[in-house]
């Protein structure tokens, strides 16, 4: 893979005549993709359209702006066209990938019933079943980012007080409540976790894979997507969808926007305000149900 990457960068610089800065930008964008695919043990040369599509959804869930997503996609398309040109592939997996829209992005939101269906689809007889159920409870129950979930440490969980210390973007820490239900599932996961052969340096991480190592972002993404498919959900679902659903459901049930901002770890209230645009049908129904002029 390293040789192919070097050949591509040489192709950009010599055959395409791009500037050094442009080549560096292409390299950095592709390294993001390679890191993501590497976490999922996928050879970039062999990647399929669904893998690349998942990567684009992941970029969106990380808060990367549509214009930046479009630029990264342009570099990815260039790389796979190069592979086709050099007979390293016989198809172009980027051919049907859509360009990210640059307007207001309203994320998908799951209903409570859909989330329950995802949890019900988990096979608890499997070794990873209880772990996966606990992760869904934590993602939806506390509105965690994927990076925050995989970074959760036993030493930062204060079960008696009902909260956990979470490290968010920019290594900023915040206290996040954890429900009794999530704690119950967590205690059940600890029983399975104690049976693992935990690798040195990973002892404090709450969520581990079968080899006793910290989970990766790509693995969480795969688990959530598979559970959504098993539950028959046709929406585009990622771990961030559960975070969006957490915030939306709080807002719909009357939670204060400032409180949601604190729970999500948003620096600016402007970021949180996107949730006021999500469900216009809910807002219309609220007016129809409660406005006095409509009931006089």
C-alpha positions as CSV (number, residue, x, y, z in Angstrom):
1,X,0.0,0.0,0.0
2,X,2.9,2.4,0.8
3,X,4.3,2.0,-2.7
4,X,0.9,2.8,-4.3
5,X,0.6,5.9,-2.2
6,X,4.0,7.1,-3.1
7,X,3.3,6.4,-6.8
8,X,0.1,8.5,-6.5
9,X,1.8,11.4,-4.9
10,X,4.5,11.3,-7.6
11,X,1.8,11.2,-10.2
12,X,0.1,14.3,-8.8
13,X,3.4,16.2,-8.6
14,X,5.0,15.2,-11.9
15,X,2.2,14.1,-14.3
16,X,-0.6,16.4,-13.0
17,X,1.8,19.2,-12.3
18,X,0.3,20.2,-8.9
19,X,2.1,22.5,-6.5
20,X,3.8,21.1,-3.4
21,X,1.1,22.6,-1.2
22,X,-1.7,20.9,-3.2
23,X,0.1,17.5,-3.0
24,X,0.4,17.9,0.7
25,X,-3.3,18.7,1.0
26,X,-4.2,15.5,-1.1
27,X,-1.8,13.4,1.1
28,X,-3.3,14.7,4.4
29,X,-6.9,14.1,3.2
30,X,-6.1,10.6,2.0
31,X,-4.3,9.8,5.3
32,X,-7.7,10.4,7.1
33,X,-9.3,7.8,4.9
34,X,-6.4,5.3,5.2
35,X,-6.6,5.7,9.0
36,X,-10.3,5.0,9.1
37,X,-10.0,2.0,6.8
38,X,-7.0,0.7,8.7
39,X,-9.0,0.7,11.9
40,X,-11.6,-1.5,10.1
41,X,-8.8,-3.7,8.7
42,X,-9.7,-2.8,5.1
43,X,-7.0,-2.4,2.4
44,X,-7.7,1.0,0.8
45,X,-6.9,-0.4,-2.7
46,X,-9.7,-3.0,-2.1
47,X,-12.2,-0.6,-0.5
48,X,-15.8,-0.7,-1.8
49,X,-18.3,2.1,-2.2
50,X,-20.1,1.3,1.1
51,X,-16.8,1.6,3.0
52,X,-16.1,5.1,1.4
53,X,-19.7,6.1,2.0
54,X,-19.4,5.1,5.7
55,X,-16.2,7.2,5.9
56,X,-18.1,10.3,4.5
57,X,-20.8,9.8,7.1
58,X,-18.1,9.6,9.8
59,X,-16.7,12.9,8.6
60,X,-20.1,14.5,9.0
61,X,-20.6,13.1,12.4
62,X,-17.2,14.6,13.5
63,X,-18.5,18.0,12.7
64,X,-16.4,18.5,9.5
65,X,-18.1,21.1,7.3
66,X,-19.7,20.1,4.0
67,X,-17.2,22.2,2.0
68,X,-14.3,20.4,3.6
69,X,-16.0,17.0,3.1
70,X,-16.4,17.9,-0.6
71,X,-12.7,18.7,-0.9
72,X,-11.8,15.4,0.8
73,X,-14.1,13.5,-1.5
74,X,-12.5,15.1,-4.5
75,X,-9.1,13.8,-3.4
76,X,-10.5,10.3,-2.8
77,X,-12.1,10.3,-6.3
78,X,-8.7,11.3,-7.7
79,X,-6.9,8.5,-5.9
80,X,-9.3,5.8,-7.2
81,X,-9.3,7.2,-10.7
82,X,-5.5,6.8,-10.5
83,X,-5.8,3.2,-9.4
84,X,-8.1,2.6,-12.4
85,X,-5.7,4.4,-14.7
86,X,-2.8,2.2,-13.4
87,X,-4.8,-1.0,-13.7
88,X,-4.7,-1.5,-9.9
89,X,-8.5,-1.8,-10.0
90,X,-11.1,-2.6,-12.6
91,X,-13.8,-0.4,-11.2
92,X,-14.2,3.0,-9.5
93,X,-15.9,2.7,-6.1
94,X,-16.3,6.5,-5.9
95,X,-18.4,6.7,-9.1
96,X,-21.8,6.8,-7.3
97,X,-20.7,8.8,-4.3
98,X,-22.7,12.0,-3.9
99,X,-21.2,15.3,-3.1
100,X,-22.0,16.6,0.4
101,X,-24.6,19.4,0.3
102,X,-23.3,22.7,1.6
103,X,-26.6,23.9,3.0
104,X,-28.0,23.4,6.5
105,X,-27.5,19.8,7.4
106,X,-30.3,18.3,9.5
107,X,-29.1,15.0,10.9
108,X,-31.2,11.9,10.9
109,X,-33.1,11.2,14.1
110,X,-34.3,7.9,15.4
111,X,-37.6,7.4,17.2
112,X,-37.6,5.8,20.7
113,X,-39.2,2.8,19.1
114,X,-36.4,2.4,16.6
115,X,-33.7,2.7,19.3
116,X,-35.6,0.0,21.3
117,X,-35.6,-2.1,18.2
118,X,-31.9,-1.8,17.8
119,X,-31.3,-2.9,21.4
120,X,-33.8,-5.8,21.0
121,X,-31.8,-7.0,17.9
122,X,-28.7,-7.6,20.0
123,X,-27.9,-11.3,20.5
124,X,-26.9,-11.4,24.2
125,X,-25.7,-15.0,23.8
126,X,-22.7,-13.7,21.9
127,X,-19.6,-12.7,23.7
128,X,-19.9,-9.0,22.5
129,X,-23.7,-8.8,23.0
130,X,-23.8,-7.2,26.5
131,X,-21.0,-4.9,25.6
132,X,-22.9,-3.7,22.5
133,X,-26.1,-3.2,24.4
134,X,-24.2,-1.1,27.0
135,X,-22.6,1.0,24.4
136,X,-26.0,1.8,22.8
137,X,-27.4,2.7,26.2
138,X,-24.4,5.1,26.8
139,X,-24.5,6.7,23.3
140,X,-28.2,7.4,23.4
141,X,-28.6,7.8,27.2
142,X,-25.8,10.3,27.6
143,X,-25.4,11.8,24.1
144,X,-21.7,10.8,23.9
145,X,-19.5,11.3,20.8
146,X,-17.8,8.1,19.5
147,X,-14.4,9.3,20.6
148,X,-15.8,10.0,24.1
149,X,-17.3,6.5,24.3
150,X,-14.2,4.6,23.3
151,X,-12.2,6.9,25.7
152,X,-14.3,6.2,28.7
153,X,-12.3,5.0,31.7
154,X,-13.3,3.0,34.7
155,X,-11.4,5.5,36.9
156,X,-13.6,8.4,35.5
157,X,-16.9,6.7,36.3
158,X,-18.5,7.7,39.6
159,X,-21.4,5.2,39.8
160,X,-22.6,6.1,43.3
161,X,-23.0,9.8,42.3
162,X,-24.5,8.9,38.9
163,X,-22.1,10.7,36.6
164,X,-18.9,10.2,34.6
165,X,-16.0,12.4,33.6
166,X,-15.9,12.6,29.8
167,X,-13.0,14.0,27.6
168,X,-14.5,15.8,24.6
169,X,-13.0,17.8,21.7
170,X,-9.8,19.6,22.4
171,X,-9.2,17.3,25.5
172,X,-11.9,19.4,27.3
173,X,-13.5,17.5,30.2
174,X,-17.1,17.7,31.4
175,X,-19.3,15.9,33.8
176,X,-22.1,13.9,32.2
177,X,-24.9,12.2,34.1
178,X,-25.3,8.4,33.6
179,X,-28.6,6.8,34.1
180,X,-29.4,3.9,36.5
181,X,-30.4,1.8,33.5
182,X,-27.0,2.4,31.8
183,X,-25.2,1.6,35.0
184,X,-27.1,-1.7,35.3
185,X,-26.1,-2.7,31.8
186,X,-22.5,-1.6,32.6
187,X,-22.3,-3.9,35.6
188,X,-23.5,-6.8,33.4
189,X,-20.8,-5.9,30.9
190,X,-18.1,-5.8,33.6
191,X,-18.9,-9.5,34.3
192,X,-18.0,-10.4,30.7
193,X,-15.1,-7.9,30.6
194,X,-13.5,-9.5,33.6
195,X,-13.1,-12.7,31.6
196,X,-11.0,-11.0,28.9
197,X,-7.2,-11.2,28.7
198,X,-6.7,-7.4,28.8
199,X,-3.7,-6.1,27.1
200,X,-1.3,-3.9,29.0
201,X,-2.1,-0.3,28.8
202,X,-5.8,-0.9,28.1
203,X,-6.8,-1.9,31.7
204,X,-8.7,1.3,32.4
205,X,-10.8,1.5,29.3
206,X,-14.4,0.5,29.8
207,X,-15.1,-0.9,26.3
208,X,-12.7,-3.5,24.9
209,X,-12.7,-5.8,21.9
210,X,-12.2,-9.6,22.2
211,X,-8.5,-9.2,22.3
212,X,-8.6,-7.0,25.3
213,X,-7.8,-3.8,23.4
214,X,-9.6,-0.4,23.3
215,X,-12.2,-0.3,20.6
216,X,-11.8,1.9,17.5
217,X,-14.1,4.5,16.0
218,X,-14.6,2.3,12.9
219,X,-15.6,-0.7,15.0
220,X,-18.3,1.3,16.8
221,X,-19.5,2.6,13.5
222,X,-19.8,-0.9,12.1
223,X,-21.6,-2.2,15.2
224,X,-24.2,0.6,15.2
225,X,-24.8,0.2,11.4
226,X,-25.3,-3.6,11.7
227,X,-27.7,-3.2,14.6
228,X,-29.8,-0.7,12.6
229,X,-29.9,-3.0,9.7
230,X,-30.9,-5.9,12.0
231,X,-33.7,-3.8,13.4
232,X,-35.0,-3.1,9.9
233,X,-34.2,0.7,10.0
234,X,-33.9,2.2,6.6
235,X,-32.4,5.5,7.7
236,X,-28.7,6.3,7.4
237,X,-27.6,5.5,10.9
238,X,-24.2,6.1,12.6
239,X,-23.1,6.5,16.2
240,X,-23.7,10.2,15.9
241,X,-27.3,9.5,15.0
242,X,-27.8,8.3,18.6
243,X,-26.3,11.5,19.9
244,X,-28.6,13.6,17.7
245,X,-31.6,11.5,18.8
246,X,-30.6,12.1,22.5
247,X,-30.6,15.9,22.0
248,X,-33.7,16.0,19.9
249,X,-35.8,13.9,22.3
250,X,-34.6,16.1,25.2
251,X,-35.7,19.2,23.3
252,X,-39.0,17.7,22.3
253,X,-39.8,16.9,25.9
254,X,-39.1,20.4,27.1
255,X,-35.4,20.5,28.1
256,X,-33.7,23.8,28.2
257,X,-31.4,24.5,25.2
258,X,-28.6,25.6,27.5
259,X,-28.8,22.4,29.5
260,X,-28.6,20.4,26.2
261,X,-25.6,22.5,25.2
262,X,-23.8,21.5,28.5
263,X,-24.7,17.9,28.1
264,X,-23.4,17.7,24.5
265,X,-20.2,19.6,25.3
266,X,-20.9,22.3,22.7
267,X,-18.8,25.4,23.1
268,X,-21.3,27.6,21.4
269,X,-25.1,27.6,21.8
270,X,-25.2,28.2,18.0
271,X,-24.1,24.6,17.5
272,X,-26.8,23.3,19.7
273,X,-29.5,25.4,18.0
274,X,-29.5,23.1,15.0
275,X,-31.8,20.9,17.0
276,X,-34.4,23.6,16.9
277,X,-34.7,23.0,13.2
278,X,-34.8,19.2,13.1
279,X,-38.5,18.3,13.6
280,X,-40.7,21.0,12.1
281,X,-43.6,18.5,12.1
282,X,-43.2,18.2,15.9
283,X,-43.3,22.0,16.3
284,X,-46.4,22.2,14.1
285,X,-48.1,19.5,16.1
286,X,-47.2,21.4,19.3
287,X,-49.0,24.5,18.1
288,X,-51.9,22.5,16.9
289,X,-52.3,20.7,20.2
290,X,-51.6,23.6,22.6
291,X,-52.2,27.0,21.0
292,X,-55.4,28.5,22.6
293,X,-56.7,30.1,19.5
294,X,-56.9,26.7,17.8
295,X,-59.1,25.4,20.6
296,X,-61.5,28.3,21.3
